[in-house]
Every structure is written in structure tokens, then in C-alpha cells.
Amino acid sequence: MIFDPQRLLLIAGPCSLENEGVCRAVAGALAEVRRARPELNLVFKGSFDKANRTAWGGARGPGLAAGLELLALVRRDYGFPVLTDVHESAQIAAVAPVCDVVQIPAFLCRQTDLLLAAAASGRVVNVKKGQFLSPPEMAQVVGKLREGGACEIWQTERGTTFGYQNLVVDMRAFAIMERNGCPTIFDATHAVQLPGAGGSRSGGQREFVAPLARAALAAGAGGLFVETHPEPDRAISDGPNMVPLGELPALVDRCLAVWRAVRG
């Protein structure tokens, strides 16, 4: 198992893998964060394809082959378990030999064939709760993964659609989803996204990442998902809700303080 209840799980990395320079900058900084904080269980994340961009012209990332090369590089050179998301069942055969965790995007969390293919991969499966789903409905999603033989299942809360171009986080979700018998993670950066608010791209409110992350841990979340970038405003996707890389250590320390208090 990768999840360890004695350490705080942190899934962190850029939204898109972009290129080797971005991956090395983020992975190097995360290695320093991990080195000074033994209570942290860190998994590197990055997407090879942003297949659900708002507009036709939105940048999608390096693609499957190049993206997997970047993830393999991070895994080899920095010693992190690595995670990426898949959008089609056919991608899993290529992803599973490289990645420790296969992630199901929120928009696809009810796609039975995709869930079963991920479950059969032999890898940890992290499934994000759709913005359109209530917390109790995640029991059915987790049930599909169990029926498919998943070796380890994580479930991630990333906010619920609230009117147009806005998300809210119901802190009751962590207690409700915990009943499914698998770790519940809080996606602190996508939860502050403003979907489609930028016209041809999504907006975001990164100033709320830290308070929501702390609140989620206080409410019982077992881990955090935080996207970070050396220069979020120049990132090819999700810049407005990503945490600047230089601010990540302070955020982690504040979150660890809450995690310790809840455990103590």
C-alpha cells in the first residue's frame, strides 16, 4: 500500500507535465519539502493530456508518450511514486507500467468501463468525485472499483457545482465518504477553480487554497491534492488556482500543524 495513516499524504505537482524543465523544478522543490518533513507521504502528479479543456485552442500538454517519459524521469531521479490521470480505457496499458497511481478524472467518475480497466491495472486508483455527485453517491463508484479488483482505492473531493462557474466544498463530505472504507483526499486547488469563468478558460481563486486545505484536514480528510508551478500565471492550464512553488513549504507546514492537532 502507498497510503500510510501515520503520515500525511500529499499529492503534488504541476497541472500539466508541460516539459522537463517544469517537471524537474517542481520535483526538486518537492524533494526538499519531503526531506525536511518525515511525516509527509509525497506522491508526484502530472497530466500528460488535458483532454477536457474549455476551448478548442486550449493547450493540452505533452501527450501520452512524452508525458510518460517525464513521469518515469521523476520516478527514477527523485524517488517519488507518480500519478497521472487517464481519459480512456485504452491508455491504461501504457500508463500502468510507469505510474504507481492511476487517477480517474471527476467528469469520468461514473464511466464503468474506465473504472473497471483502472481497477484491473494492479495500481492504486484515485477517483475524483464528480462536481455533479453527492458524497453518498461515491459509495457506488468505490463499489465498481472493488468489483473490478482494485488493489487500493483513494477517493478525492474536489468541490460541488454551485450555480454557474463556481464550486463549493461541503465539509460533511469527508465523514460521509469515509464510510466507504478507503482514504479520502481533498483536492485543494481544483476546489477553488471557477469553471469557464475566463471565457475560453477556467478562472480560480488561489487565495482560498490554504484555508480550505486546513479546514478539510480538520474535518477528517486523510490527504491533500495540491497543484503547484514555478510560475502559475505562465502555466498552460489551471494557473489561477495553482499554488506558486515558492509558497508550498509554508502551506505544507500549516497543514501539518492541523493534521497533528486532529490526530493528537
NORJO-V491681 format. One record per helix or strand of 3 or more residues. SS is the DSSP state (A for helix, B for strand). FROM is the first residue (numbers start at 1). LEN is the number of residues. If there is no record, write none. Layout:
ss=SS from=FROM len=LEN
ss=SS from=FROM len=LEN
This chain:
ss=B from=8 len=6
ss=A from=20 len=16
ss=B from=40 len=6
ss=A from=64 len=15
ss=B from=81 len=6
ss=A from=89 len=8
ss=B from=101 len=4
ss=A from=106 len=3
ss=A from=112 len=8
ss=B from=124 len=5
ss=A from=135 len=13
ss=B from=153 len=5
ss=A from=172 len=7
ss=B from=183 len=5
ss=A from=190 len=3
ss=A from=206 len=13
ss=B from=223 len=7
ss=A from=232 len=3
ss=A from=239 len=3
ss=A from=245 len=19
